[in-house]
């Protein structure tokens, strides 16, 4: 089974962002129900049980929703991924705690983000200089629970199945 640890995200301006980015790139947009912050991609695993067992201490940690503000791209010179940003000291500390519980090395540096679109064809980076009313607002929130999620890839897109909530 293909697994990751993630927290679901709600983007308040999804339609506006998608509309405003249309002139700058062609993309496969992530469905709103699948928007999430990936804490750790675990890949193919024979069973979820060892991961669930190791991460039980996460259930004891208090967490609050995280604010989403700003956007960027991954990939140079031609961006391949358009994402929204969320970044606090709390995300880095929590990511490092998850890595410790899993016995994994933490991603360095951890770049917490919500993938909005996979860019198929890039036209211009003019979006970095545009101004829209939604750009000065918090764009949404990342929900507090962390889930162990099975990701089933299908021709019409991924299907995410939460296995355990932490």
N, C-alpha and C positions, 0 to 999 in steps of 0.2 A: 504494500500500500504506500502511496505517495503522500507524505505528511508535511505539515508546517504548523508553526505556532503563530497565531495571528489574533488581532483585535479588529472587529468590524468597525467601519467608518461610515458616518453620515455626512454627505457633502450637500450643503444648502444650495449652492449655486451650480449644480451639475449641468443643467441644460444651458445656462448662460455661458459657462466655461466652454462647453463643447461647441456651442455656436460661435463664440468669439475666436476659438482656435482654428476653426475650419479653413480660413484663408492661409494659414501658416504651414499646415501639414495634413496629409491624409493618414488616417489611423484606424485601428481596431480599438474601440472604446470598451472599457470594462463596464459591465452592467452595474448599475447602482447597488443592487443586492450583493454583489461580490466585492465591493470596495473594502479594503482592509489594510492594516499595517502589519507587515510580516516581522515578527520578532526573531524567528529562526526558521529557515527552510531546512527540513530534515531529510528530504529525499525519500527514496524507496526504503521501506523498512518491512521486515516480515511480520511485525506485530506492534501495536501501540502500547501494549501493557507495560513494558519496561520504562517507556517515556512517561506514562501516566504515573507510575510509581515514583519515579525520580522527582517529578514536579509537584508532588503533594504539598511541600512547604509553600509554594506560591499562593495557595488558598488562604494562608494566614496573613499575607501582606496586604495592607490597605492600598487602594488605588482610586484615582479620580479620573474622569474623562479628560482627554487631552485635546487642546484646541488645534485646529488646522489653519495655517495661515501661510500664504505664499505658494509659489510653484516654481518648477525648474525642469530640466531635462537631464538625462544620462546619455552619454555618448558624444565623442568628439572625433572628427569634426562634424559628423552627421548624427544628430540625436536619434535615438532609437526608442526612448521611453519618456513620456511626459508624466510628471507626478506632482502631487501636492505635498507640502512640507509640514511636519510637526517635529519640534525639537525642544527638548528641555533636558535639564540634568537628570530628571526623574527617568526619562526614557533610556538614557545611557546606563544608569545605575541598575534599572530593572533588566535591561538586556544582558548586562554583565552577570547579574544574579542567575538568570535563566541559563546562561552558558556554564556557570559554575555547577548548577544542579545537574545539567546534562553531561558534565565532564568534557565539555567542548571548549575550544579557544574562542573568545568573543571576536565578532567581526571587528576589524580595526580599519578605519573608524566606522562605527555604526551610524548609518544615515537613515533615520526613521523617515518613512515616506509612504504615501498612498498612491499606487500606480493608477493613473487615470486612463492612459492610452498607450498602446504600442504603435509607434510611428512607422508607417509603411513607406511614405514618401514625404520628404522634408522640402518645403518651399522657401521658407524665410525665418530668420530669428527675430523678426519684427515684433512678435508677441512680447518679447522681453522689455520693450519700450512703450507698449500701449498702455493706456489708462482706461479703466472701466470702473464703474461704481463698486462692483463686488470685490475689487482688488484691495480696497482699504478695510474690508470687513473680515472677521474670522470666517473661514470658508466652511466650517463644520466642526465635527468632533469625532474623535476616536473613542469608542466605548471602552469602559474600564475592564470588563472581563477579557481574559486571554483564553483562547480556545486551542485545543489540539484539533486540527482539521485534516480530514482526508480530502485530497484533491483528485477527482477523477476527470481526466482529460477526455473530451468528446469533440467530434467535428464541429459542433455548434458552440463550443466553449466549455470551460471547466464547470464541474459541479462540486460545490464545497459541502462536505458533510461534517458538522461538528461532532467530535467524539467525546471530549471532556472539557469542562469549564474550570478554569483556575482563578 
